[in-house]
Amino acid sequence: MTTRRGDALAAIRYLAPAALVLAGLLGYPIYQLVLISFYDYGQEQASGGAPLTFIGTENYRRLFSDGQFWAVLGQTTAFAAVCVVGTLLVGGALAVLATRVRAVPRSLLFLAALGAWATPAVAGSTIWLFLFDADLGLVNEVLSGLGIHGMSGYSWTYDRYMAFALVAAEVIWCSFPFVMVTLYAGIRAIPAEVLEAARLDGASTWRTVRSVILPLLRPLLAVATIQSIIWDFKLFTQIYVMTGGGGVAGQNLVLNVYAYQQAFAASDYGLGSAIGVVMTVLLLVVTLFYLRALRRGGEELA
Amino acid sequence: MRWLRRPGRAVAEVLTVVIAGVVAFPLYWMLLTALKPEGEVLAANPRPWTLAPTWENFHRVLTVSGFGRFFLNSVIVAVVVVALSLALSFLAAVALTRFRFRGRTVLLVMLLVAQMVPVEALTIPLFFVMRVVGQTVPVLGLNHLGSLVLVHLAFSLPFAIWMLRGFVAAVPVELEEAAALDGASRFRFTWQVLFPVVAPGLVATSVLSFMHAWNDFLFAKTFVTVEEVQTLPLAILVFFKPDQNDWGAIMAGSTLMTVPVLVFFVLVQRRLVSGLAGAVKG
C-alpha cells in the first residue's frame, strides 16, 4: 500500500457518495424504526389526521404480552433452524460429492445448482407451488400413481407443518448452491498432501471428512452457517407467496410477514416497528458471532 | 471397462448426475408448463413432455396483462441500481483498499454489520421517508420507480463494496506507482487504469446487485400501488385467481423473470465464485 499525502481527504471524497446513500437510506431509517416503535402510530397518525403521542415502551409491552407474537417468534426460529440445517447438510454433502467425481458430472451438478441459485424467489415459489398443487401438481399425481392412498387432491399448504416443510424445501433448493460452491472452493484449497496423508494412513472417507476436512473448513463453515441464519430468519417472499400471506388463519406466519401485516394491513405502524426492532436486535447478536468467527478464521479486517 | 476398477467413483458419478437432474427439474417443469397448451396444463395426469409446444402462454402474458410494461419497469430499476451501485461501491472500495486513513477498520466493521440489517424491517420507516421525499422530488417518491431504485441501491451497496474490495486489493501496487511516475493524477489512475483492470470484478458484483433489485417483492408491493409502475414479481401474482390459477401464464411469467438472471449468472459464474470466496473469507 502506498501512502501519499492527502489520503484522508481523498478517502473522504471517494467514500462520500456511498456514505451519503447509506446514511440516508439505511442509517436514518433504522433510527426512524426505533423512534416509531415508541409512538402510537396508526392510520390517523400516518395520514396526518391525528397528532403523534409518545407512549414509551407501550408497543413492546403489548407485543411481549401477546401470545401470537411468541408463537410466531418460536416458529420463525424453528423454521429458520430447519432451513439452515437442511441447507448446510445438502450443500456440504454435495460439495464433498463434487470433489469425488470427474469434471463432466461435476459441471452438470454446478450448472443445475447455478440455475436454482439464479431463480428469483417469486418464480421459485410459484414453481414449487405448482409442482405440489393439490389437483394439477406432478407430485400428487406421481404419489397417487405409486398407490399412496389419499394423495390425489391432497393440499400441501393446508396443514401447518406440511406447509412449512414445503416452503423449507424451496428455500433449501435455492440456497444450498451458495453453501456448496463456497465449501467446494474451501475443500479444493486444502493441500492435496494432507488428504493423501490421510489416505495413506488408511482413513476412510467418513473419517477423512470428520478429522481432516471439517476442522480445516471450520471458519468457512461458521461464515456459511451465520449467513444462512441471517437469510432464513428474515424470509418474506417465499412464505408470503407460497402460503398466501401467512397460511390458513395465520398458522404459517414468520416475523417479517407478521410485522408487515401489523403495519400495512392493520395500520399499526408502531407495533410493526417494534417487531422490526426485535428482529434487528436478534440478528445483531448473530452478527457479533459472525465477527468473532471471522476473526477466529485468522482474517484481519484491515 | 475402466469404471469397473473404480466402482465407488462410478456410483458417485451416477448419483451426481441424478441429483443434478433433481435440482434442475423444477426449472424444466417451469419451462415445460410455460410451453404446454392450456388443455395439457389442466389435464389430470400431467406428462413430463409435450408434443404440441406453443407460445400461447407467453403470448397471453405479454399482450393481455401488459407484462411487457412490468418487465420494462423491472429492467429499468435493476439497470439503474446496478450502474449507480457499481460507481459508488467502486469509489468506496478504492478508498478502503488504497488509502490509509484513521477509522478504516471501524468503517469495514460497519459495512459488515450493515449487511446483516434485516432490511425488510425497514419497510415501515422507508415508506414514510419515501412519502416525504416524493413531496419534493416526485420521481423518487412512492408510486415511482425512483423509490425502488433508491432503496435497492442502499441495500446492495454494503455487499457490493465488500466484494469489490477483494478485486481492487488484487491489483498490484506497482501499477499505481507506474501511473504516478507517468504523472497520472489519482483521479485519472482510478478511472483510466484501475477501473478497466477491475472490470471483471465489477461484472461479478453487478450480478448480485442486479438480483437484489430484480427479485424484490416486498418493497415493490409496499411502495407501488398504481399498476403502470409495478414490477415483475407482483405481475406474476396477478394470475393467481380464487377459482382457477392460470398456471400456464404463471410459469411463462416465471420463465421470463428467471431467464435474464440465469443468463447473467452463467456468463459470469467463474468470477462470481472467486469473488464470493474472497468476500466470504473477508
Contacts between the chains, C-beta under 8 A, distances in Angstrom:
chain1	res1	chain2	res2	distance
A	1	B	98	7.0
A	1	B	100	6.4
A	1	B	173	6.5
A	2	B	98	7.7
A	2	B	173	6.0
A	2	B	176	6.1
A	2	B	177	6.5
A	2	B	180	7.8
A	3	B	100	5.1
A	4	B	186	7.6
A	7	B	99	4.4
A	7	B	100	5.3
A	7	B	101	5.5
A	8	B	99	7.5
A	8	B	101	4.2
A	8	B	102	7.3
A	10	B	95	7.2
A	10	B	99	5.9
A	10	B	186	6.1
A	11	B	95	4.3
A	11	B	99	4.2
A	11	B	101	4.6
A	11	B	104	8.0
A	14	B	91	4.4
A	14	B	92	6.5
A	14	B	94	5.8
A	14	B	95	3.7
A	14	B	99	7.3
A	14	B	190	7.9
A	15	B	91	7.2
A	15	B	92	5.3
A	15	B	95	4.8
A	15	B	96	7.7
A	15	B	107	7.6
A	17	B	87	7.7
A	17	B	88	4.8
A	17	B	91	6.4
A	17	B	92	7.8
A	18	B	88	4.3
A	18	B	89	6.4
A	18	B	91	6.8
A	18	B	92	4.1
A	18	B	157	5.6
A	18	B	161	6.5
A	19	B	92	7.7
A	21	B	88	6.5
A	21	B	150	7.9
A	21	B	153	5.9
A	21	B	154	5.4
A	21	B	157	6.3
A	22	B	114	6.7
A	22	B	154	6.1
A	22	B	157	6.0
A	22	B	158	7.2
A	24	B	154	7.6
A	25	B	126	7.2
A	25	B	129	7.6
A	25	B	150	5.9
A	25	B	151	6.2
A	25	B	153	7.4
A	25	B	154	3.5
A	26	B	114	6.1
A	26	B	117	6.6
A	26	B	119	7.9
A	26	B	122	7.5
A	26	B	154	5.0
A	26	B	155	7.5
A	26	B	158	7.9
A	28	B	125	7.8
A	28	B	129	7.1
A	29	B	122	4.5
A	29	B	125	4.1
A	29	B	126	5.1
A	29	B	129	6.1
A	30	B	117	6.8
A	30	B	122	6.8
A	30	B	125	7.7
A	32	B	125	3.5
A	32	B	128	7.1
A	32	B	129	6.9
A	33	B	121	6.4
A	33	B	122	6.1
A	33	B	124	6.5
A	33	B	125	4.8
A	36	B	124	6.4
A	36	B	125	6.3
A	36	B	128	7.9
A	46	B	128	7.5
A	94	B	19	6.7
A	97	B	12	6.2
A	97	B	15	6.9
A	97	B	16	5.8
A	97	B	19	7.6
A	98	B	16	7.2
A	100	B	9	6.7
A	100	B	12	5.0
A	101	B	9	6.7
A	101	B	12	5.2
A	101	B	13	4.7
A	101	B	16	4.9
A	102	B	9	7.7
A	102	B	13	6.7
A	105	B	13	4.5
A	105	B	16	4.1
A	105	B	17	5.2
A	105	B	20	7.3
A	106	B	16	6.8
A	108	B	16	7.1
A	108	B	17	5.9
A	108	B	20	4.2
A	109	B	16	5.2
A	109	B	17	7.8
A	109	B	19	6.4
A	109	B	20	4.4
A	109	B	23	7.5
A	110	B	269	7.9
A	111	B	20	7.3
A	111	B	24	7.6
A	111	B	266	7.8
A	112	B	19	7.8
A	112	B	20	4.2
A	112	B	21	7.4
A	112	B	23	4.1
A	112	B	24	3.9
A	113	B	20	7.9
A	113	B	23	6.0
A	114	B	262	7.8
A	114	B	265	5.6
A	114	B	266	6.5
A	114	B	269	6.0
A	115	B	23	7.4
A	115	B	24	5.7
A	115	B	27	5.1
A	115	B	262	6.2
A	116	B	23	5.5
A	116	B	24	7.7
A	116	B	26	7.5
A	116	B	27	7.4
A	117	B	265	7.0
A	118	B	211	7.6
A	118	B	258	6.8
A	118	B	261	4.5
A	118	B	262	4.6
A	118	B	264	7.6
A	118	B	265	4.2
A	119	B	26	7.9
A	119	B	27	6.8
A	119	B	258	5.2
A	119	B	261	7.4
A	119	B	262	7.7
A	120	B	211	7.6
A	120	B	214	6.4
A	120	B	215	4.4
A	120	B	232	7.9
A	120	B	233	7.0
A	120	B	254	8.0
A	120	B	257	5.4
A	120	B	258	6.2
A	120	B	261	6.3
A	121	B	215	5.4
A	121	B	217	6.6
A	121	B	233	7.9
A	122	B	215	7.1
A	122	B	217	5.5
A	122	B	232	7.6
A	122	B	233	4.0
A	122	B	236	5.9
A	122	B	237	7.6
A	122	B	254	7.4
A	122	B	257	7.0
A	123	B	30	7.3
A	123	B	236	7.3
A	123	B	254	3.7
A	123	B	255	7.8
A	123	B	257	5.0
A	123	B	258	4.9
A	124	B	26	7.5
A	126	B	236	6.3
A	126	B	250	5.2
A	126	B	251	7.3
A	126	B	254	5.1
A	127	B	26	4.7
A	127	B	27	7.3
A	127	B	29	6.6
A	127	B	30	4.7
A	127	B	251	7.3
A	127	B	254	6.2
A	128	B	26	6.5
A	130	B	29	7.4
A	130	B	30	7.9
A	130	B	33	6.7
A	130	B	247	5.4
A	130	B	250	7.0
A	130	B	251	6.6
A	131	B	26	6.3
A	131	B	29	6.2
A	133	B	245	7.8
A	133	B	247	7.4
A	135	B	44	7.7
A	136	B	41	7.1
A	136	B	42	6.6
A	136	B	44	7.9
A	136	B	46	6.8
A	136	B	247	6.4
A	137	B	46	7.9
A	138	B	29	6.7
A	138	B	46	5.3
A	138	B	48	7.7
A	141	B	44	7.8
A	141	B	45	5.9
A	141	B	46	5.8
A	173	B	23	7.1
A	173	B	26	7.0
A	178	B	276	7.5
A	181	B	273	5.5
A	181	B	276	7.0
A	182	B	276	6.7
A	182	B	277	6.6
A	182	B	280	5.7
A	185	B	273	6.6
A	185	B	277	4.7
A	186	B	277	8.0
A	220	B	280	6.8
A	220	B	281	7.6
A	223	B	280	5.3
A	223	B	281	8.0
A	224	B	280	7.4
A	227	B	280	7.7
A	230	B	116	5.6
A	230	B	118	8.0
A	233	B	118	7.6
A	234	B	118	4.2
A	234	B	120	5.5
A	234	B	121	7.6
A	236	B	120	5.2
A	236	B	217	7.1
A	236	B	218	5.3
A	237	B	215	7.6
A	237	B	217	4.4
A	237	B	218	6.9
A	237	B	233	7.5
A	240	B	217	7.1
A	240	B	218	7.9
A	241	B	217	7.4
A	241	B	237	7.1
A	256	B	118	7.2
A	256	B	120	4.7
A	256	B	121	7.2
A	259	B	120	7.8
A	259	B	121	6.4
A	259	B	124	7.8
A	260	B	120	7.7
A	260	B	123	6.7
A	260	B	218	7.2
A	260	B	222	7.9
A	263	B	123	7.2
A	263	B	124	4.9
A	264	B	123	7.7
A	264	B	127	8.0
A	264	B	222	6.4
A	269	B	124	5.4
A	272	B	124	5.4
A	273	B	121	8.0
A	273	B	124	5.2
A	273	B	125	7.2
A	275	B	121	7.5
A	276	B	118	7.2
A	276	B	121	3.1
A	276	B	122	7.2
A	276	B	124	6.5
A	277	B	121	7.5
A	279	B	118	4.9
A	279	B	121	5.2
A	280	B	117	6.5
A	280	B	118	5.8
A	280	B	121	5.8
A	283	B	116	5.4
A	283	B	117	7.4
A	283	B	118	5.5
A	284	B	113	7.4
A	284	B	116	6.9
A	286	B	116	7.1
A	287	B	112	7.3
A	287	B	113	5.7
A	287	B	116	4.2
A	290	B	112	7.3
A	290	B	116	7.1
A	291	B	109	6.9
A	291	B	112	6.6
A	294	B	112	7.8
A	294	B	282	5.1
A	297	B	281	7.5
A	297	B	282	7.2
A	299	B	281	6.3
A	299	B	282	3.7
A	301	B	105	5.4
A	301	B	108	4.9
A	301	B	109	6.6
A	301	B	282	6.7
A	302	B	104	5.8
A	302	B	105	4.6
A	302	B	108	6.6
